């Protein structure tokens, strides 16, 4: 049974602005910030925001709360933030939090209710849906560290009522801005004048620049930070997906995939290497995708989804700092040009995926293009010569516009 007094204490602790304190926080803003705020002031769809641990979701939410007050003149008491945890997974807890806020603290006008880490609560969708359907005057934002909808206990669906967003690792441009350095410019003269800095900083970024907290606090021991984070993922996030998962084996899958970034893999080969069945490998990789840690890249030369699924695929990490340190490496690993090339390719994949929503690669009869989207084909050049005409003709054959991305151009993406 939910203790309403304890709930109210938590509500006030997390919302000091309801009793005269300040709203939200200030600080470095992600590229996504303006888009997120624009979505906030739209009517009525529920915003869901998810992504891996330590990607800055809570900070983004609290920044947007301050933006609502300062830019849109929303009253303090019309903004409510509540962060859940596993210990609060009790019947009707979401309903009780919302009712308590609405009845005792909310003012007149449109209300903004932010529910953070709500995936810990069973049937959260059902509880939010009842408020959503009965009121046009509440904007809900729901966030979580792991997938909000993976194997959720729920009788209701929020289909048609939500708009989904993900927040991932810092981009190179964000990393530079965070460090108060000049971002890459399309102005060639400005770009070239800072090129030596970009080359140096990009390797630092690949090694320790994709977590906001690490970039903001240079004194952090990156290796310890990553190891603590991986421990939290394995011991706290994974049981949320399934209590039956072999955590030691799951960690072995993460390490193996991290070692083989930008390489082709098959579930059958991975199953043999790790001595487990193929179905379990497939399940674990699906969970890693749901968590926003890895992404599978399919071969676009296979036209049917069945062939894409059973055929050879490529694996890419969505946080390269984690991929690097979880196998015991550090920035010196990039002194090997082959390793650096794979990480550079992986970075380009991350940026293209963010911009296009769907990225595949193309391989057929010994002909290959690094990446393809609906309209475009991309070949990545990192410190080596390339037959531009060959790839241009191949792109034309598959009816795609060809783009060559060199290391320098990669900084601008």
N, C-alpha and C positions, 0 to 999 in steps of 0.2 A: 504494500500500500504506500502510495506517494505521500510523504510528509510535506504538506503545503508550506509550513513555516520554513523548512529547510530550502524548499524551492524558492520562496520569496527572498531569503537571504542570498542565495546564489544569483537571483535575478538582479538584485540591487548591487551586489559585488561586481557583476559583469556589466552593469549599466549605471555607472556613477552619475551620468548626466540626468538620470531620473530624479536625483536628489540634490541637484545643484552643481555637479561636477562637469568636466569637459567631455565632449563627444569625440570619439574616434582618435586617430593618430595622424601625425604628419611624417613625411619621409620620402624616400625614393619611390617613384611611381613606375610600375611596369608599363610596357607598351600597350598592354591590354586594358589599362585603367580607363581611358576615355570611352572605349567601346562598352565596357562594363557599366559605367555610369549612365551612358546613353540608354542602355537596356533597362536600367533601374527606373527611369522615369516614364517608360512605356506602360501602358495598361495591358493587361492584367496578368499575363503569363508568369508562372512561377519560374524563377531562374535557378538552375542547378549548376553548382560549381564544384568540380572535383579534380583531383590530381594527386600526385604522390606527396608523402610527408615532406615538410620543410620547403615546399615550393612557394609559400607566401600567401596562401588563400586567406587565412585569418587577418593578416595585415592588410591585404587588399580590401576586404570587407570593412575593416575599421576605418580605412582611408575613405572609402565611399560613404560611410556614415557621416564623416566630417564634411565631405563634399556636399551632401544633401543639406546640411545645416547652413554652410557658408555660401553655396552657390544657388541653392533652390529654396532657401529660407524655410526649410522644414523645421517645425518645432521640435525641441529636444525630446519631449515626451511622446512624440509620434515615431520614435525610432527605438527598436528593441533588439538586443542581441542576446542569444543564449547558446552556450556551448555544452553539448551533451558528452557523456562518457559511458563506459560499460556499466558503471555502478548505478546509472540512472535509467537502465533499461527496465522500466516497470510499466504496467498497463496504464494507458491514458496519460503518460507523463507529458507528451507534447501538447495534448489538449489542455492539460492543467496549466502549463506554462503560459500558453497563449491566452487562456481565459483570465488568468491572474493579471497578466499585463493589461489586457483590454479593459477589465472591470475596475482596476485600482490605479492605473498609471497613464493610460493613453488619453490624448486630448481629442479634440474634434479635427476632422479632416483625414486625409489619407495617411495610413500607417505603413511603416516599413519594418518587417519582422525578419531578422536574420537568424537562421537556425544552423549552427555549426556542428560538424561531426555527428550529424543526425543518423548516420548509418548504424550507430550503436543501438538504436531504438527499433524494436520490432513494430511493424504496422505503422510506421511514421507516415507513409503515404496516405493511409486511410484517414488519419487524424487531421492532416493538412487539407485533404480534399474537402472535408465537411465545411471548413472555414472558407475555402476558396469558392465553393459553390454557393454559399449563402451571402457572401459580401463582395462587392466590387471595389471596396475602399481599403483593401489590404494588399500590399505587394510583398510576396514571400521570396526570400533568397535562402536556398538550402545548399549546404556545402558538406564535403566529406573527403577524408584522406584516401579512402579506397573507393571502389565503385559503389555508387549509391543504389544501384539497382541489381547487383549481382546476387542471385539466390535470396532476394529479400522476402521476409515473411510479410505478405500483404494480400488482402482480399480485393483491393481496389487498384486500378491503374491510373496513372497521371497522364496517359497518352492524350495528346491534344491540349494539355494544360501547361506544358513546360517548354522552356528553351534551354538547351544544354550547352555548357561551356566547360573547357578544361584549362587548367593553368599548369604549365610545365616548367622546365628549366629555363634559367636566364639565357637570352641570346647574347652573342658577342657584343652587339651594340649596347644592350642593357648593361652588360658587365662593365664596359668602358664608361658609360654614363654614371653608373653606380660609383666608380672610382674617380669620378670628376675628370675624366680624360676625354679628348676630342673623339667623337664618333666618326666612323668612315663616311666620307662625303662623296656625292656623285661628281662634285667639282674636281676634275682630274688634278689640278695643281695642288689643291688642299690635301687630296688623298695621298699623292706621291710624297708630299712634305712630311707626312706622318707614317709612311709605310714601314719604316724600320721599327717604329714603336708597335705598330699592329702585329708585325711578325713575332716580336718578342712576347707581347701580351697574349696573343692567340694561344700559344702553347701553355701559358699560365692559366688561361681561361679553360682549356681542355682538361687541365689537371685539377684546378680548384676554383673555377669561376662560375659554376652553374647553380650553386645554392646561394640565395640572397644573404643568409646569415653568415656564411663563410666569407663572402666578399666584403660584407660590412664590418667584419671583425677579423682582421689579418692575424691576430694573435691566436686564433683557434688552431688547434692541432688537427689538421685535415684528416689524417689517417684515423685518429681516434673518433672524430666526428662521423666519418663514413662507417666505421665498424659499429659504433653505437646505433647509427641509423639502420644498418642492415639487421642488427639484433632486434630492434623494434619491429621492423617489417616482418621478420621471420616469426617472432614470438608473440606479437600483438595483432598485426594486421592479417597474417595468414589464417589463424584460427577463425577469424571472422568469415572467411570464405568457406572453410570446412575444418571441423575438428579432427578429421581423419587424415589430414595431410601429414606425410612424413617430413618433418621440418628439416632434418639433416639432409635428406634427399633433395628437398626443394632448394636448399642452399647450394647443393652441388649443381643443380640445373642452372641456377643464377650465375654461378662462377663459370660454368662451361660456356654458356651463351655470351657472357661478358668477354671471355677470352677470344671468341670467334666472331666479334662484331664485323659487320659488312661482308660476311662470308655466307656461302650457301650451306644449308643444313637440311637434313631430313629427320623426321621423327624416328624412323627406323634405325638410323645410324646412332642417333643420340641414345635411343633405348639400349642399343648394344653396348655403347661406351659405358653407360651408367648402370647397366644390368637391371633394367626395369622394363615393364611392358609399354608398348607404343601409346596406348590410350592414356596412360598416366602422364607421359611426356606432353601429349597434346593438351591435356587438362591443365597442367602446370603452366604451359606457355600461354594458354588462354587467360589464366589468372594474372600472369605477369603483364599481359596486354591491358587487362581491365584495371590494373593498378597504375598504369601509365609508366612502367619501367622499361618495357621493350615493345617493339612493333615488328610484326612479320611483314615482309615485302614479297609479294607474289610475282610470278613470271607472267607478264602480260601476253606472251605468245600463246599461252594456254587460254582458249576461249571459254571453256566451261569452268564453272566454279569447282566442280568435282575434281577436274584435272589440276587446277591451281592448288587445291587442298592436299591432294595426294602426291603432287610433284615436288621437286626440290624448290626450296624457298630461301630467302635471305633473312637474317636477323639483324636488327639495329637496336641499339640502346637509346633510351630517351633521357638518360642522364649519364654523361660520359665520365663525370667524376666518380660516381658509384661504380661504373664498369671498370674503371682503372684501378681503384684502391681495393676492391673486394677480392682481387686476385693477388694483392700484395705489391702492386707496382706503384710508381710515382711518376712525376713529370720527366724524369730521366729516360723513361721508356720511349719517349718520342724522339730520342736521338737516333733510333732506328727508323730510317725513312719509310720503310714498308709499314711499320706500325703507325707512324704519323699519317701516312696516306689513307689507311683504313679509318682512322679517327676523323680525318678531314672529310672523307666521304660520308661518314656517319653524321657529322654535323650538318652537311648539306642536306642529307635526307631529312633530318629533324626540321630544318627551316622550310624545305619544300612541302613536307607533310603539314606543317602549320598553315602554310599559305594556300595549299591546294585541297587539303582534306583527304586525298587519296593519291598514293604514289606507288608505282610498281617498277619493276625493271624489265628489260627485254632480252631474251636469249633464245636464239633459234639457229640451228645449223652453224654453230661457231661464230655467229654474229651476235654482238651484244651492245646494248646501250645501258648506261648506269641506271638511269631513271626515266620513266615516262609518266605523264599525266594524261588527261583527256585530250589535250591539244598539243602538248609540248614534249620534246625529248631532250634529255640532258646528259652530257658526258663531262666527267669530272677530271680535271687535270691538276695533279699535285706533283710538281717537280720533275716532270718527264715529258718527252715529246709525244705528240699525238697526231694521227692521220685525220685531220679535220674533214677532208673530203670524203673519206670512207664513212664516217659517222653521219655526215650531212646527207649522203646518199641513202643510207639505211633509214634515217629519219623520214626522208621523203617517201621511201618505199612503204613505210607504215603510216604515212599521212600525218606526220607530226612536224611541228616547227622545231628546228634544231637550235640548241643553246650549248655553248662551250663555257664551262665554269672553271676558271683558273683559281689558284689559291688567292690571288689578289681580289678577284671578283667575289670569291666566297665570303670575304669580310663584309661585303656590302649587302648580302642577302638577309 
